Amino acid sequence: MGGAAFVVDVGVYNLLRSTVLADQPVGAKVASVAVAVLVAWVGNRWWTFSDRRRESAPGELAAFVVTNVVGLLIAAACLLVSHHVLGFTSRLADNVSGNGVGLVLGTAFRYVAYRRFVFARTPSRPTVATAGDPVLASAAAR
């Protein structure tokens, strides 16, 4: 799902930078990440972490959004420093800092947070292998 969210993030960012938010790279990044977060949550809930999803979709979405706000702040901080502090103001520089460096750092944070907090295994969904499940039994033996 990360790939699809990345395409949405970069596509929306560049669309906004070319149109209504041409002079506001950080605002464009915030908006593009917001759209990408919704795409990522749907994909992660129903595909990537389908065996770990919470019973409460609103609670899971809230934890997902908080995690992604922190990821957004990481990407926005990279863009802010590059664009406003270091003076790299071209679209290429903005893409490298926001969609390159910021994306890598934000993705690393989100991956850890998703597994620990958002889609954490719950006691109601144990990972203990059963005798009739050779796949789980071999995984548990490792």
C-alpha positions, 0 to 999 in steps of 0.5 A: 500500500505504501507504493499506491500512497506514494503515487497519490502523495507525489501526484497530488503534491505536484498537481497542487504545486502547479496550480492552487498552491504554487507558492506554498510547498508546505501547504501542498505537502500537507494536503497531499499527505492527507489524501495519501493517508486515507488511501493508505489506511484503506489499503493497510486495513483491508490488505496489508494488516487485514489479520491485525485490524481492530474491531473499531474502525474509528479507533484504528483510523484515529491511531493511523491518523495520529501516526501519519501526522507525525510522519507528515511533520517529519516530511514537512520539516525536511521540506521546510528546512530545505526550502526556507532555511537552506534556500533550495527553492526549485521544484526538484529540490522540494521533491527531493527534500519532501518526497525523498528524504522526508518520505524515507524518514517518515516511512521508517517511523510509520512502519514501526508505529503501525506494527506497534500501535495501530495494527498491534496484535490483540489478545483476542487474536493470538498468534499461537500455532495450532496443531492443525496449522503447519504454516503457523506451527513452523513459524512458531518453531523459529 
